[in-house]
Amino acid sequence: MGVVIPATDETWQRLQALSTLPRSASSAYWQDRRTEMAMQRTGDAITFDGLYSDVPEAPGWLSPGRLSWLRRLVGVGDARDWSEHPLTLAWRTRLHALPDPRLASVFSSYDLAKAEDTAADLPDGPILEIGGGACLVAAAMLRRDCQRYAVIDLPESMAAGFAVLRWLFPAINIALPGEPNTGARVTFHTPDSMPDETFAAAVNVTSFQELDPPIVAGYFVRLDDWLVPGGRFVCINRAVKTDPARNLHAVFEDYPWPEGWSVLRDDEPLISRWSGPMTTIRRRVIQKPTTACAAKS
Ligand SMILES: C[S@@+](CC[C@H](N)C(=O)[O-])C[C@H]1O[C@@H](n2cnc3c(N)ncnc32)[C@H](O)[C@@H]1O
C-alpha cells in the first residue's frame, strides 16, 4: 500500500507520459529504490507506492518514533529518554498548527511537519527544490502565494508530487517535463532537463543523503548559477546515512560546501531524531555572496 491522492482523469492521463521519459542516471540507492515506485488508478484517486508509507498516525499520536521502546529501556529522567527533549516538545507544539486537513488525512505528521519546518526557512521569490518527492514543501510555499516553484526529481517520484499539487491547487498552471511550460507557476524537471533560470532560494530535504557524492557535487556546482546574489540554499539531510546493501554512505559534513558563502543557520531541524535519539538530521542554510568580489574573498 502507498498514499492515495484524489485525482481527475486529466491528472492520470498526464502522468502516463512520465513513463516515456528517459530514466535519468541516479545514485545506486535510487537505481534500486526506483523499482519500488508504482502508481495505480483506484476509482477517483491514484495510489502511489514506494515513496511514502501508507498509514498516517491516529489522531493524538504525537510521540516520536521508537519512543515506546525507548521508554521501556530507560527510566524517568534518563538522558536517553527523548520524550522531554526540546525537539520533541517542539514537535508537539507545532503539530497542532498543521495547516491543511486534507493533507493530514494522507501524510504522516512527520512528513507534514518536515515540510512546514522547511518552508519556514524559505524566502519569498522563485524557489527551486531538488528531490521534491510529494511536493509538501511546494504546497506550503504555494499556500504562501509563491509565484514560481521548480522541482527537479526522478520521473517515477515526481508523479506523486504532481498529483498532490493538482489535487490541492487545481487552478494553478503546473507543467510536467515535456509539456509547454511558458507561464507555468510550477514546473517539474528531471536531472536530464534542469531548469535554466535563477531563483531566490534552493532547497533539498532528505534527498542528498541518498545520492552518490558526484551527483551531490554536481548540484552544488549548479547552485552558483541557479541562485541570485544573496540567494540561499536550505539543506536538510541526515548527518550520516549508510545502507551497505544499496552502496550508500552519505555524510552531510562531506558535501562540497562552497567557500565564501555565509552560514545563516547550522542546527537540527524539527524532524531530527524522530526516528530515534541517535538519528541526527542536520540543517544548514547558506547564502550566496551578494557581490562577485565577496565570492572570491
Ligand atoms: C526520501 S525522498 C524525499 C522527498 C522529499 N524531499 C521529502 O522530504 O518528503 C528523496 C527524493 O530524492 C529524489 N531523487 C533521487 N535521485 C535524485 C536525483 N538524482 N536528483 C534529484 N532528486 C532525486 C527521489 O526521487 C525522492 O523524491
The ligand as an SDF file (V2000), in Angstrom:
LIG
                    3D

 27 29  0  0  0  0  0  0  0  0999 V2000
   13.4480   10.4100    0.5960 C   0  0  0  0  0  0  0  0  0  0  0  0
   12.7630   11.2520   -0.7630 S   0  0  0  0  0  0  0  0  0  0  0  0
   12.4710   12.8580   -0.0160 C   0  0  0  0  0  0  0  0  0  0  0  0
   11.4020   13.5900   -0.7380 C   0  0  0  0  0  0  0  0  0  0  0  0
   11.0120   14.9310   -0.0960 C   0  0  0  0  0  0  0  0  0  0  0  0
   12.1010   15.8810   -0.1730 N   0  0  0  0  0  0  0  0  0  0  0  0
   10.5790   14.7530    1.3300 C   0  0  0  0  0  0  0  0  0  0  0  0
   11.3080   15.1670    2.2330 O   0  0  0  0  0  0  0  0  0  0  0  0
    9.4950   14.1940    1.5640 O   0  0  0  0  0  0  0  0  0  0  0  0
   14.1830   11.5930   -1.8120 C   0  0  0  0  0  0  0  0  0  0  0  0
   13.8020   12.2480   -3.1270 C   0  0  0  0  0  0  0  0  0  0  0  0
   15.0050   12.4710   -3.8940 O   0  0  0  0  0  0  0  0  0  0  0  0
   14.6920   12.1650   -5.2400 C   0  0  0  0  0  0  0  0  0  0  0  0
   15.8980   11.9010   -6.0590 N   0  0  0  0  0  0  0  0  0  0  0  0
   16.5680   10.7370   -6.2200 C   0  0  0  0  0  0  0  0  0  0  0  0
   17.5960   10.9090   -7.0730 N   0  0  0  0  0  0  0  0  0  0  0  0
   17.5840   12.2090   -7.4550 C   0  0  0  0  0  0  0  0  0  0  0  0
   18.3840   12.9870   -8.3350 C   0  0  0  0  0  0  0  0  0  0  0  0
   19.4420   12.4740   -8.9940 N   0  0  0  0  0  0  0  0  0  0  0  0
   18.0750   14.2950   -8.4960 N   0  0  0  0  0  0  0  0  0  0  0  0
   17.0130   14.8470   -7.8290 C   0  0  0  0  0  0  0  0  0  0  0  0
   16.2180   14.1550   -6.9930 N   0  0  0  0  0  0  0  0  0  0  0  0
   16.4880   12.8340   -6.8140 C   0  0  0  0  0  0  0  0  0  0  0  0
   13.8050   10.9470   -5.0960 C   0  0  0  0  0  0  0  0  0  0  0  0
   13.1530   10.6370   -6.2980 O   0  0  0  0  0  0  0  0  0  0  0  0
   12.8920   11.3920   -3.9850 C   0  0  0  0  0  0  0  0  0  0  0  0
   11.8270   12.1710   -4.4440 O   0  0  0  0  0  0  0  0  0  0  0  0
  1  2  1  0
  2  3  1  0
  2 10  1  0
  3  4  1  0
  4  5  1  0
  5  6  1  0
  5  7  1  0
  7  8  2  0
  7  9  1  0
 10 11  1  0
 11 12  1  0
 11 26  1  0
 12 13  1  0
 13 14  1  0
 13 24  1  0
 14 15  1  0
 14 23  1  0
 15 16  2  0
 16 17  1  0
 17 18  1  0
 17 23  2  0
 18 19  1  0
 18 20  2  0
 20 21  1  0
 21 22  2  0
 22 23  1  0
 24 25  1  0
 24 26  1  0
 26 27  1  0
M  CHG  2   2   1   9  -1
M  END
$$$$
